[in-house]
Structure formats: C-alpha cells, structure tokens
Amino acid sequence: MKRKIISFGLIAIDVILINVSLALAYFFRFDFNFENIPEQVSEHIIKFAIISTLIKILVFLTFKLYNSIWKYVGIYETAMIMLASILGNLLMIAYVYMIRMPVPRGVFLICLMTDIFLIAGVRFAYRLIRRIAKGEVFTFRNYKRVLIIGGGDAGSIIVKELRSHPELKSAPVAILDDDEMKIGKKLSGVPIVGSTKEVLNVVEKRQIDEVIIAMPSATRKKINDIYSSCAKTNCKVKILPSVSQLIDESVVMQKVRDVDIEDLLGREPINLDIEEVSSYLKDQVVLVTGGGGSIGSELCRQIAGFSPKCLIILDNYENNAYEIQNELLYKYPNLNLKTIIANIREKQRLDNIFKQYKPDVVFHAAAHKHVPLMEANPTEAIKNNVFGTLNVAKCADENGTKRFVLISTDKAVNPTNIMGATKRIAEMIIQSLNRVSKTEYVAVRFGNVLGSNGSVIPLFKKQIAQGGPVTVTHPEVTRFFMTIPEAVQLVIEAGAMAKGGEIFVLDMGEPVKIADLARNLIKLSGFEPDVDIKIKYTGLRPGEKLYEELLLNEEGLQATKNNKIFVAKPIHIDMAMLLRELDCLKEVMVTNSEGICDYIKLIVPTYKKAQNSGI
C-alpha cells in the first residue's frame, strides 16, 4: 500500500512538471509573452496539455521510471528519462499532425528540452537535498580517505559506490593508474594523480587511510608489486578480485575484500584444458583415496563437475568424508556418489572395493605428510605412504584401472626427511608398475599448498589470533607455494596428459621466504610485524630443508602444451628388485626399527638423513 501511495505521488509530481514544461515551451516560443499567442493556437492549449500529459505519463510508465529509487539516481535513470521524453514528444507530434491541431513546431523542440531538464533535475535535486540534509556532502571529517589504484571501469564503479553508500564513511580522494594519458585528468571528479609506482608518495601527501586495488584484470605479479608498496604504509589494503564479479555494479562494494595471501603469489593460476579433462572423467568411475583431506576433497569437488559415472570417496577418517559427501550431494543432487571408510594399509579391504566398483581412474591422495611427526614416527610413514600406495597401485593393476595419478611432493626430491623419502619410494612404485601394467601410472609433484591441513597459513593465523609470536624456523627458509584449487587442477590435467611413467611438475614461479609470508600475513591481519605481533625464529626442525627442489638431477624437464606444467622423463626402475627391497624393508621395520633410515637410503640413494640443524 505504501509503495502505491509513493508511486502515485511521483506520478503527480511528473504531471505538474509536464504541464510546467509545456507552459515554458509556449512562453519561450512567443518571446516571453503569453499575449503574443494567436487565438487559433491558444484555444487548443488546454486540450493539448491534457493529451500531452496522458501520453507522456503512459510512456514514462512503459519505461518504468517509477521503479527507480530517487536517492540513487544516476546516468542510467537520466538516459531512460531522455529516451522516454523523446518518444513522448514524437508521439505528440504524430497525434497533432493527425488531428491537424495548430501547434507551433518550435514548441515541441523546446518542450523536449524542458521535459528532460525538469524531470531529471527534480530527481537529482532530491538526491542532493537528501544528502545535504544528512550531512553527507560537505562533512568528511570522520570519513576514511581512500586511494583507488586503477583508473578504468572498475575504479569508476568503486568511486560511484563509495559516493552512493555514505554509510561506508569512505571518501575517494585520489586515483593511481599506469596509463600516462589518464594522469592529470579526473575520473568521476576524482583526480588521477600518478602511476602505481607512486603509492608511498601519494599516501603520505594526501593522508590516505585505505587503499582499494581496483585492477581486476591485473596479473598476480602486478598485484604483488602494488601490495609490496602498500605494505610499506600503515594503510588498510583491499582488493576487487575479478572482472566477472563486476557484472552486478549495485553490490560491487560487497565484493571488495581484504587482500589474501593467494593474491600475493606473484604467479598466474593454471588454465585447464577443459575439453581434454572432460574426455577422460566424464561417464567414468573415479576413485579418490584420502578424499576427505585438503587435496582429496578439492579433487572430489572438481571431478564432480565433469559428470563422472560414479565418484567414490575413500577415506579412513569418517568426519572429513561425511563433510565432503554432504557438500557434494547438496551441490550435485544427481551425482552418483559412494563414500567408503577404509584404510589403504588393508589390501584385502581394497581388493573387495576395487572388485565391486572397478574404478576407471584413481587419484591417490591418501598419505601421511607432516614432516616432524613422521620423523618421530617413521614406521607409520612407511606403512601408509609406501605400503599403502603399493596396495592401491596393485589393486588398480589387478582390476583394469585405466589411469592412476599419485599425489607427490617436492620433498621427494633429494629427501632429507622420512616423509619425503617415503613419497619418493611411492613414485618409484608407480614408475616400476607402469612398465609391467596396462594401467597408466603417473605422479604429480608440487610444493606447499596454501590453506591445507598442516600448512603454515592456518598455523600463522592461529598464532596471530592469540597475539603472537608467529614462529618461523629460520629467517632464510624458502618454499614453493600454490593454492588448493591450483594443485588440484594440476593433478587433474596431469591425468589427462598421462602416457605412463611420468612425473608432472608445476612451474611454481619463485620460492617465497616463509619470514616474508609471515610478515605479509601479520600486515593483512591489521597488525605491525615485530611491533604488535613478534616473529620468533625457532631453528630448523629435524628433516627440514632451507629450500625445496622440484627435480632430481637425472630427471630433466620437458615442456607440455600447458606452459605451467612440465614433465620429468621416466626413470627405469626394476619392479622385481624394488619389491624385494620393500619386503626387506618390511622385515627391518619389525626386527630393527632403529635401522630403518639406513635401509631407506639403500632404496632411495638421494635420501640424506638430516641432523637437527637442518639440511
């Protein structure tokens, strides 16, 4: 009821404006004196005004001018008013000429201009008066001073949104852009004062409180460089993530978020060959071991989107499996999903599962991965990462699986810890099996995954939430990083490229210093490193390297059609000899547990047991 009353009120205002516009048109046409109007014209004015009002209001209703909210009136509403006014006046011209009513032609042209001026002007006046009444136009003392980086469409939208939402209490005061043609000009009234290299100078000179990076198509390296400059200031930094999120301009400020660590990797994400991936997953039975873990669950999410015939989640931990099962069934109600609780150490249990479901593709993500814990519990690492992998790989061979993809790690290269050594043996298992099996076995090797269980990011966030200190093992320790979706995309595409025996490696860009990562995360959380939150160096842990590698010396690299993925050439490994060595390893685990590391070195010659000091 209230909406109808408001709509009738707005129509009444436009009725008055239409007639005022018509009166002004006659007034201007006859030299500012109504007495100059000829009698044959004046006697039709009232009839003309009534017909004109009816036609224009009907046109305005057709253009839905009364559905717009006046306090947000802008370019779109003005354009609609112009089009409606043009159409309304054209219809009036047609009507007048049909009935041969004596109306001077100049009246129509003047009326068009006064219609647009009055009808649009009243709406803008309402918006301005409303903002003045609320103290939103001239009072910026309590507003945050915002620097926008990016003078394109995204920057324009941010300016508009900040001005349209005074409740945000943020005022755009300057813009930076690398286009020299834009510098010195204004965008929606906000000056473009320099390039992105001038962040420090502009922040200091213009007393900036907050920076918004509005460059949705910029590379990650560019974002990283800009953030590095912003990090030297005390400003809060936010980012508008992607072009696709700019479609709905009305809620763009909801999409401006804090900068994430993922934004600062300085490397572009992987692009999947969707067609190739679809061809080997669509209508296939796909099994994911460790399907409830960080990598395994993301594998399940992405595989579900390729319409498999059946997706099987296998995990030893029921809570994780239950969570991903519920998530997938909600998102993909028609997905044929099976959730199995089983331990990969139990060969007989795996035999029954493989015989029942006959998986076409296996992604083996089940593993123990925590380096310090596995150093303290080497037999558990061997049982899971070595013999568990052997069990799953043999079942795949015995049951006609087409492809088997092992999730490996950069720690398998020249390993200095038991976890890395066991993953290298797992690679050796699938490479040796590939030579004697019809199944295509491949491994995917990548570095640390941001946000995964046991990664440094969740640990750092917890330490920051507790007020610090943030613990870093060594000021010079570096790691390769990738996001969980990136890791999974690599795994999936590796499966598509597989010919058998390869180890796929991601071009992960430059390694990142963990100390720098900690500092950035502290700043992203709104604190000052070593002032609000201390960074404490604890020393390298047993088995930990200062740096990680992605290749063995003998492997070499070959390019693939994805410029971010490379393949290491297969290494000949004798299956029979490896199985004999694993049988001996199993015996050593029972009879001489202290000699495990020494025997591991016989299987993995590049394994070098690290001292407590590190490398």
C-alpha positions as MATLAB code, in Angstrom:
seq = 'MKRKIISFGLIAIDVILINVSLALAYFFRFDFNFENIPEQVSEHIIKFAIISTLIKILVFLTFKLYNSIWKYVGIYETAMIMLASILGNLLMIAYVYMIRMPVPRGVFLICLMTDIFLIAGVRFAYRLIRRIAKGEVFTFRNYKRVLIIGGGDAGSIIVKELRSHPELKSAPVAILDDDEMKIGKKLSGVPIVGSTKEVLNVVEKRQIDEVIIAMPSATRKKINDIYSSCAKTNCKVKILPSVSQLIDESVVMQKVRDVDIEDLLGREPINLDIEEVSSYLKDQVVLVTGGGGSIGSELCRQIAGFSPKCLIILDNYENNAYEIQNELLYKYPNLNLKTIIANIREKQRLDNIFKQYKPDVVFHAAAHKHVPLMEANPTEAIKNNVFGTLNVAKCADENGTKRFVLISTDKAVNPTNIMGATKRIAEMIIQSLNRVSKTEYVAVRFGNVLGSNGSVIPLFKKQIAQGGPVTVTHPEVTRFFMTIPEAVQLVIEAGAMAKGGEIFVLDMGEPVKIADLARNLIKLSGFEPDVDIKIKYTGLRPGEKLYEELLLNEEGLQATKNNKIFVAKPIHIDMAMLLRELDCLKEVMVTNSEGICDYIKLIVPTYKKAQNSGI';
ca = [
       0.000    0.000    0.000;
       2.819    2.363    0.921;
       4.566    1.678   -2.408;
       1.399    2.513   -4.359;
       0.987    5.806   -2.495;
       4.617    6.721   -3.255;
       4.189    5.795   -6.933;
       1.026    7.927   -7.241;
       2.875   10.795   -5.584;
       5.746   10.530   -8.076;
       3.288   10.444  -10.988;
       1.551   13.542   -9.613;
       4.891   15.368   -9.493;
       5.610   14.425  -13.122;
       2.097   15.583  -14.176;
       2.871   19.004  -12.721;
       6.348   19.050  -14.347;
       4.960   18.074  -17.781;
       2.480   20.968  -17.693;
       5.091   23.415  -16.371;
       7.372   22.267  -19.210;
       4.602   22.876  -21.772;
       3.852   26.323  -20.352;
       7.555   27.223  -20.520;
       7.713   25.984  -24.118;
       4.905   28.337  -25.166;
       6.433   31.121  -23.053;
       9.836   30.805  -24.770;
       8.341   30.245  -28.237;
       6.320   33.500  -28.119;
       9.092   35.768  -26.859;
       8.343   35.527  -23.119;
       4.838   36.980  -23.502;
       1.685   34.852  -23.478;
      -0.258   37.743  -25.086;
       1.656   37.057  -28.320;
      -0.028   33.652  -28.717;
      -2.525   33.700  -31.614;
      -6.154   32.971  -30.721;
      -6.390   29.887  -33.010;
      -3.421   28.403  -31.075;
      -4.436   29.427  -27.539;
      -7.911   27.913  -27.734;
      -6.361   24.413  -28.121;
      -3.707   24.710  -25.371;
      -5.739   23.084  -22.551;
      -6.772   20.144  -24.766;
      -3.157   19.814  -25.955;
      -1.899   19.857  -22.341;
      -4.315   17.098  -21.253;
      -3.482   14.823  -24.207;
       0.253   15.554  -23.798;
       0.136   14.678  -20.096;
      -1.683   11.390  -20.675;
       0.633   10.259  -23.478;
       3.849   11.153  -21.612;
       2.766    9.525  -18.339;
       1.899    6.326  -20.243;
       5.332    6.400  -21.893;
       7.025    7.005  -18.521;
       5.143    4.038  -17.058;
       6.244    1.914  -20.023;
       9.875    2.901  -19.363;
       9.364    2.059  -15.654;
      10.635    5.439  -14.495;
       8.744    4.975  -11.234;
      10.632    1.777  -10.357;
      13.905    3.655   -9.804;
      14.957    4.814   -6.346;
      15.459    8.573   -6.459;
      18.234    8.646   -3.877;
      20.404    6.547   -6.247;
      19.515    8.385   -9.479;
      22.409    8.410  -11.947;
      23.403    8.009  -15.590;
      21.076    5.078  -16.247;
      17.998    6.878  -14.912;
      18.913   10.031  -16.869;
      19.238    8.023  -20.088;
      15.825    6.453  -19.510;
      14.262    9.900  -18.905;
      15.798   11.200  -22.148;
      14.516    8.251  -24.201;
      11.050    8.446  -22.641;
      10.866   12.195  -23.268;
      11.932   11.820  -26.898;
       9.360    9.080  -27.508;
       6.635   11.024  -25.691;
       7.216   14.135  -27.764;
       7.383   12.146  -31.023;
       4.012   10.604  -30.213;
       2.628   14.086  -29.507;
       3.901   15.333  -32.883;
       2.259   12.369  -34.607;
      -1.016   12.993  -32.754;
      -1.062   16.732  -33.503;
      -0.444   16.223  -37.200;
      -3.119   13.524  -37.411;
      -5.882   15.732  -35.987;
      -4.368   18.887  -37.528;
      -4.209   20.783  -34.223;
      -2.492   24.190  -34.615;
       0.659   23.827  -32.504;
       3.888   25.651  -33.484;
       6.736   23.239  -34.310;
       9.156   25.124  -32.059;
       7.041   24.208  -29.021;
       7.894   20.505  -29.457;
      11.657   21.086  -29.531;
      11.575   23.416  -26.528;
       9.212   21.061  -24.696;
      11.623   18.142  -25.189;
      14.485   20.069  -23.584;
      12.402   21.395  -20.688;
      10.913   17.921  -20.072;
      14.371   16.400  -19.675;
      15.671   19.324  -17.614;
      12.735   19.402  -15.184;
      12.052   15.680  -14.777;
      15.730   14.681  -14.402;
      16.541   17.851  -12.441;
      13.904   17.221   -9.791;
      15.258   13.716   -9.209;
      18.860   14.910   -8.898;
      17.754   17.783   -6.678;
      16.025   15.321   -4.360;
      19.208   13.230   -4.125;
      21.360   16.304   -3.430;
      18.991   17.809   -0.836;
      18.706   14.445    0.897;
      22.493   14.098    1.160;
      22.903   17.691    2.368;
      20.201   17.157    5.000;
      22.074   14.086    6.264;
      25.388   15.909    6.248;
      26.826   13.595    3.603;
      28.042   16.138    1.063;
      30.283   18.559    2.864;
      31.185   16.670    6.041;
      34.145   14.334    5.532;
      35.943   14.823    8.832;
      35.105   11.318   10.061;
      35.446    9.664    6.656;
      38.283    7.363    5.644;
      40.392    8.871    2.874;
      40.565    6.266    0.120;
      43.179    5.888   -2.617;
      41.936    3.842   -5.579;
      44.542    2.037   -7.682;
      43.134    1.601  -11.174;
      41.535    4.319  -13.280;
      39.425    2.070  -15.514;
      35.842    0.835  -15.357;
      36.415   -0.888  -12.017;
      37.834    2.288  -10.458;
      34.870    4.274  -11.774;
      32.434    1.813  -10.212;
      34.267    1.976   -6.862;
      34.055    5.792   -6.873;
      30.344    5.630   -7.650;
      29.704    3.040   -4.955;
      31.610    4.940   -2.266;
      29.599    8.059   -3.028;
      26.314    6.166   -3.192;
      26.858    4.476    0.172;
      27.650    7.168    2.751;
      27.188    4.587    5.495;
      30.629    3.241    4.468;
      32.101    6.589    5.587;
      34.761    6.433    2.892;
      35.698    9.263    0.524;
      37.690    8.657   -2.699;
      40.370   11.361   -2.773;
      42.835   10.166   -5.442;
      43.407    7.547   -8.139;
      46.612    5.971   -9.463;
      46.896    4.460  -12.939;
      49.782    3.439  -15.196;
      48.164    4.880  -18.336;
      50.040    8.151  -18.942;
      47.090    9.504  -20.955;
      44.917    9.399  -17.821;
      47.346   11.033  -15.372;
      46.334   14.615  -14.628;
      42.715   14.022  -15.561;
      39.703   13.242  -13.365;
      37.546   10.163  -13.104;
      34.042   10.981  -11.825;
      35.549   14.074  -10.225;
      38.423   12.244   -8.510;
      41.909   13.263   -9.728;
      44.247   10.675  -11.262;
      47.459   11.877   -9.655;
      50.136    9.439  -10.812;
      51.241    5.876  -11.606;
      51.113    2.830   -9.342;
      54.803    3.339   -8.549;
      53.934    6.492   -6.598;
      51.901    4.796   -3.847;
      54.178    5.840   -0.967;
      54.339    9.475   -2.036;
      50.582    9.802   -2.633;
      49.647    8.065    0.627;
      51.844   10.439    2.613;
      50.936   13.607    0.693;
      47.157   13.016    0.715;
      46.933   11.395    4.164;
      45.376    8.181    2.858;
      43.712    5.787    5.320;
      42.731    2.950    2.958;
      43.825    1.666   -0.444;
      41.492   -0.220   -2.796;
      43.152   -2.103   -5.659;
      40.596   -1.922   -8.495;
      42.514   -3.755  -11.232;
      40.531   -6.978  -11.730;
      42.408   -7.973  -14.888;
      45.905   -7.322  -13.482;
      48.397  -10.175  -13.208;
      49.244  -11.607   -9.828;
      52.780  -10.274  -10.184;
      51.383   -6.775  -10.688;
      49.108   -7.154   -7.641;
      52.056   -8.443   -5.621;
      54.209   -5.434   -6.633;
      51.434   -2.980   -5.742;
      50.810   -4.660   -2.395;
      54.535   -4.606   -1.603;
      54.413   -0.801   -1.973;
      51.211   -0.518    0.065;
      52.697   -2.730    2.789;
      55.294   -0.028    3.485;
      52.474    2.265    4.613;
      50.060    1.941    7.514;
      47.039    1.816    5.198;
      44.436   -0.916    5.149;
      44.575   -2.586    1.720;
      41.565   -4.112   -0.046;
      41.099   -5.599   -3.496;
      38.412   -6.097   -6.112;
      39.098   -9.667   -7.209;
      37.968  -10.353  -10.790;
      36.275   -8.959  -13.874;
      33.409  -11.456  -13.604;
      32.415  -10.017  -10.247;
      31.835   -6.565  -11.719;
      28.688   -7.642  -13.605;
      26.342   -6.532  -10.841;
      27.515   -2.976  -10.160;
      24.945   -2.385   -7.410;
      26.714   -4.665   -4.955;
      30.304   -4.100   -6.029;
      31.431   -2.858   -2.598;
      30.385   -6.184   -1.108;
      32.905   -7.812   -3.431;
      35.782   -5.594   -2.347;
      37.631   -7.774    0.134;
      40.832   -7.839    2.102;
      43.925   -8.914    0.178;
      44.609  -12.634    0.638;
      47.944  -14.404    0.674;
      46.816  -16.114   -2.555;
      46.788  -12.695   -4.269;
      50.481  -12.261   -3.489;
      51.922  -15.436   -5.012;
      53.187  -13.437   -7.987;
      52.245  -16.240  -10.384;
      49.277  -16.681  -12.691;
      46.859  -19.547  -11.989;
      46.795  -22.672  -14.135;
      44.355  -22.838  -17.038;
      42.733  -26.227  -17.504;
      42.157  -27.804  -20.899;
      38.525  -28.478  -20.007;
      37.758  -30.461  -23.168;
      40.650  -32.857  -22.656;
      39.883  -33.275  -18.956;
      36.210  -33.954  -19.632;
      37.052  -36.696  -22.092;
      38.725  -38.914  -19.503;
      36.495  -38.186  -16.487;
      33.016  -37.925  -17.999;
      30.967  -41.118  -17.559;
      33.876  -42.841  -15.768;
      34.077  -44.453  -12.330;
      36.540  -42.290  -10.394;
      38.055  -43.226   -7.017;
      39.778  -40.671   -4.766;
      41.747  -42.054   -1.829;
      42.123  -39.618    1.044;
      39.003  -37.990   -0.403;
      38.203  -36.145    2.818;
      41.554  -34.355    3.086;
      42.518  -30.905    1.819;
      43.632  -32.042   -1.638;
      41.324  -35.059   -1.837;
      38.162  -33.084   -1.051;
      39.014  -30.419   -3.644;
      39.661  -33.195   -6.159;
      36.174  -34.523   -5.442;
      34.637  -31.041   -5.856;
      36.230  -30.504   -9.251;
      35.731  -34.064  -10.535;
      32.024  -33.898   -9.642;
      31.685  -31.040  -12.132;
      32.824  -33.303  -15.001;
      29.821  -35.670  -14.707;
      31.534  -38.936  -13.726;
      29.515  -42.152  -13.919;
      30.326  -42.677  -10.237;
      32.552  -40.794   -7.789;
      33.968  -42.811   -4.893;
      35.331  -41.061   -1.804;
      37.636  -43.363    0.166;
      38.969  -42.130    3.492;
      39.996  -43.539    6.850;
      38.611  -40.540    8.751;
      34.807  -40.579    8.794;
      34.230  -36.937    9.806;
      36.051  -35.487    6.797;
      34.417  -37.979    4.436;
      30.985  -37.151    5.850;
      31.501  -33.398    5.346;
      32.577  -33.603    1.705;
      29.822  -36.148    1.000;
      27.133  -33.754    2.279;
      28.645  -30.815    0.406;
      28.706  -32.674   -2.912;
      25.209  -34.119   -2.553;
      23.861  -30.627   -1.880;
      25.623  -29.083   -4.885;
      25.188  -32.071   -7.229;
      21.929  -33.813   -6.222;
      22.088  -36.155   -9.237;
      25.701  -37.227   -8.625;
      26.220  -40.967   -8.174;
      28.375  -40.714   -5.046;
      29.747  -43.503   -2.883;
      31.531  -42.810    0.408;
      33.691  -45.624    1.749;
      35.510  -45.724    5.083;
      38.608  -47.866    4.641;
      42.329  -47.972    5.379;
      44.703  -48.232    2.421;
      47.009  -50.426    4.548;
      44.439  -53.260    4.375;
      44.967  -54.957    0.996;
      42.025  -57.347    1.324;
      39.600  -54.500    2.012;
      40.917  -52.630   -1.036;
      40.604  -55.778   -3.178;
      36.909  -56.022   -2.330;
      36.317  -52.312   -3.093;
      38.108  -52.461   -6.460;
      36.337  -55.682   -7.489;
      32.944  -54.190   -6.614;
      33.320  -50.779   -8.299;
      36.004  -51.363  -10.973;
      37.279  -47.732  -10.978;
      38.468  -46.391  -14.333;
      40.544  -43.578  -12.800;
      42.230  -43.485   -9.377;
      43.577  -40.353   -7.699;
      45.753  -41.448   -4.788;
      45.816  -38.602   -2.265;
      45.887  -40.626    0.974;
      49.201  -40.097    2.799;
      50.899  -39.011    5.995;
      52.511  -35.649    5.232;
      53.602  -33.867    8.450;
      57.407  -33.827    8.334;
      58.234  -33.521   12.083;
      55.598  -36.096   13.091;
      56.846  -38.595   10.525;
      60.440  -38.064   11.681;
      59.267  -39.142   15.129;
      57.130  -41.993   13.731;
      58.960  -43.349   10.661;
      57.251  -46.759   10.655;
      53.827  -45.123   10.318;
      55.036  -43.062    7.360;
      56.322  -46.224    5.680;
      53.128  -48.211    6.352;
      50.924  -45.520    4.866;
      52.986  -43.787    2.191;
      54.879  -46.827    0.915;
      52.856  -49.979    1.550;
      49.508  -48.182    1.378;
      50.486  -46.819   -2.039;
      51.675  -50.282   -3.119;
      48.304  -51.768   -2.112;
      46.258  -49.207   -4.038;
      48.553  -49.344   -7.076;
      48.406  -53.162   -7.226;
      44.619  -53.138   -6.928;
      44.446  -50.713   -9.851;
      46.609  -53.057  -11.953;
      44.676  -56.188  -10.974;
      41.250  -54.637  -11.716;
      41.882  -52.946  -15.049;
      42.055  -49.307  -13.922;
      42.908  -47.109  -16.913;
      44.787  -44.326  -15.117;
      46.386  -43.935  -11.708;
      47.529  -40.497  -10.505;
      49.742  -40.275   -7.420;
      49.816  -37.060   -5.409;
      53.504  -36.478   -4.659;
      55.563  -33.620   -3.226;
      58.685  -31.569   -3.827;
      60.006  -33.113   -0.598;
      60.503  -36.365   -2.551;
      63.425  -34.710   -4.384;
      66.766  -35.366   -2.655;
      64.788  -36.013    0.554;
      66.171  -35.044    3.949;
      63.231  -36.462    5.904;
      61.324  -39.719    6.158;
      58.128  -38.236    4.745;
      59.919  -37.106    1.575;
      61.774  -40.414    1.269;
      58.566  -42.445    1.550;
      56.918  -40.302   -1.125;
      59.937  -40.884   -3.391;
      59.500  -44.639   -2.886;
      55.815  -44.200   -3.763;
      56.922  -42.533   -7.044;
      59.290  -45.442   -7.681;
      56.459  -47.924   -7.117;
      54.185  -46.377   -9.724;
      57.043  -45.891  -12.212;
      58.078  -49.537  -11.898;
      54.478  -50.790  -12.108;
      53.891  -48.703  -15.218;
      56.456  -50.832  -17.105;
      54.570  -54.099  -16.487;
      50.924  -52.955  -16.300;
      48.277  -51.835  -18.784;
      47.332  -49.109  -16.295;
      48.902  -45.693  -16.979;
      50.635  -44.601  -13.763;
      51.776  -41.013  -13.248;
      52.781  -38.821  -10.317;
      52.174  -35.125   -9.754;
      54.785  -33.254   -7.763;
      54.156  -29.831   -6.266;
      55.120  -27.680   -3.308;
      53.269  -26.437   -0.281;
      49.544  -25.840   -0.565;
      48.143  -22.671    0.995;
      45.371  -23.377    3.473;
      45.749  -27.154    3.501;
      45.742  -29.085    6.758;
      49.115  -28.650    8.416;
      50.294  -25.793    6.171;
      51.889  -22.696    7.671;
      48.997  -20.326    6.902;
      46.442  -21.801    9.360;
      49.202  -22.027   11.980;
      50.239  -18.393   11.459;
      46.603  -17.211   11.578;
      46.055  -19.049   14.859;
      49.225  -17.562   16.339;
      48.209  -14.055   15.210;
      44.742  -14.511   16.725;
      46.428  -15.433   20.009;
      48.542  -12.274   19.917;
      51.751  -13.951   18.744;
      54.517  -14.689   18.498;
      54.482  -16.082   14.964;
      57.067  -18.861   14.827;
      59.360  -19.255   11.806;
      62.080  -21.894   11.829;
      64.770  -19.850   10.029;
      64.945  -16.321    8.533;
      66.161  -17.698    5.179;
      63.902  -20.741    4.778;
      62.007  -20.694    1.453;
      59.180  -22.744   -0.017;
      57.235  -23.052   -3.251;
      53.534  -22.306   -2.811;
      50.293  -22.860   -4.665;
      46.599  -22.694   -3.866;
      44.481  -25.795   -3.278;
      42.434  -25.291   -6.493;
      45.670  -24.856   -8.470;
      47.130  -28.059   -7.018;
      44.005  -29.988   -7.924;
      43.821  -28.550  -11.435;
      47.403  -29.689  -11.980;
      46.571  -33.173  -10.753;
      43.501  -33.426  -12.983;
      45.276  -32.163  -16.094;
      48.239  -34.448  -15.426;
      45.811  -37.336  -15.576;
      44.620  -36.080  -18.968;
      48.192  -35.820  -20.299;
      49.305  -39.187  -18.914;
      51.026  -41.654  -21.176;
      52.509  -43.625  -18.296;
      55.529  -43.347  -16.016;
      55.807  -39.549  -15.972;
      56.230  -37.225  -13.039;
      54.492  -33.925  -13.697;
      55.945  -30.752  -12.195;
      54.344  -27.310  -11.907;
      56.222  -24.149  -12.784;
      55.602  -22.575   -9.390;
      57.474  -19.354  -10.005;
      59.933  -18.054   -7.470;
      60.112  -19.610   -3.998;
      58.721  -17.498   -1.179;
      60.533  -16.713    2.056;
      58.481  -18.001    4.972;
      59.552  -14.971    7.031;
      58.150  -12.641    4.326;
      54.972  -14.718    4.233;
      54.599  -14.308    7.988;
      55.136  -10.536    7.782;
      52.584  -10.155    4.980;
      50.009  -12.190    6.876;
      50.523  -10.089   10.009;
      50.009   -6.910    7.945;
      46.960   -8.367    6.217;
      45.532   -9.013    9.670;
      45.902   -5.314   10.523;
      48.996   -5.511   12.723;
      52.575   -4.289   12.510;
      55.235   -7.074   12.415;
      57.680   -7.059   15.324;
      55.641   -4.279   16.957;
      52.126   -5.632   17.529;
      53.000   -9.240   16.679;
      56.512  -10.598   17.198;
      58.214  -13.035   14.808;
      60.195  -15.689   16.647;
      62.831  -17.874   14.958;
      62.890  -21.386   16.427;
      65.551  -23.138   14.327;
      65.151  -25.737   11.593;
      63.362  -28.886   12.676;
      64.722  -32.409   12.133;
      64.445  -33.300    8.457;
      63.649  -29.747    7.345;
      65.484  -28.070    4.440;
      66.206  -24.402    3.985;
      64.811  -24.765    0.475;
      62.897  -27.327   -1.565;
      63.644  -28.730   -5.026;
      61.304  -29.963   -7.722;
      63.622  -32.210   -9.769;
      66.220  -34.907   -9.297;
      69.458  -34.330  -11.209;
      68.814  -37.259  -13.529;
      65.225  -36.414  -14.433;
      65.365  -33.419  -16.789;
      62.322  -31.452  -17.910;
      60.156  -31.497  -21.000;
      57.509  -28.906  -21.832;
      53.819  -29.741  -22.203;
      51.094  -27.814  -24.013;
      50.239  -26.166  -20.699;
      53.056  -23.665  -20.192;
      52.785  -24.034  -16.412;
      53.211  -27.826  -16.403;
      56.388  -29.748  -17.193;
      57.089  -33.463  -17.263;
      60.145  -35.229  -15.898;
      61.346  -38.068  -18.095;
      60.568  -41.550  -16.699;
      63.395  -43.333  -14.881;
      63.826  -47.084  -15.349;
      63.097  -48.905  -12.097;
      63.070  -52.708  -11.953;
      59.803  -53.900  -10.396;
      61.080  -57.248   -9.124;
      64.115  -55.685   -7.452;
      62.022  -52.944   -5.860;
      59.550  -55.489   -4.450;
      62.412  -57.485   -2.912;
      63.740  -54.309   -1.301;
      60.283  -53.491    0.073;
      59.967  -56.995    1.534;
      63.283  -56.441    3.293;
      62.086  -53.019    4.481;
      59.007  -54.633    5.999;
      61.233  -57.071    7.887;
      63.547  -54.277    9.082;
      60.528  -52.439   10.489;
      59.811  -55.435   12.709;
      63.312  -56.587   13.645;
      65.438  -53.444   13.614;
      63.350  -50.268   13.774;
      66.431  -48.164   14.556;
      67.965  -49.188   11.232;
      65.009  -48.024    9.157;
      66.644  -44.784    7.978;
      69.783  -46.615    6.899;
      67.778  -49.115    4.874;
      65.653  -46.350    3.329;
      68.901  -44.892    1.963;
      69.591  -48.171    0.150;
      66.256  -47.836   -1.651;
      66.486  -44.055   -2.164;
      70.178  -43.213   -2.719;
      69.437  -39.475   -2.790;
      67.998  -39.625    0.746;
      70.242  -37.864    3.217;
      69.198  -38.082    6.824;
      69.316  -34.552    8.173;
      70.715  -33.551   11.520;
      68.688  -31.433   13.914;
      70.303  -28.346   12.405;
      68.541  -28.849    9.091;
      69.968  -29.625    5.685;
];
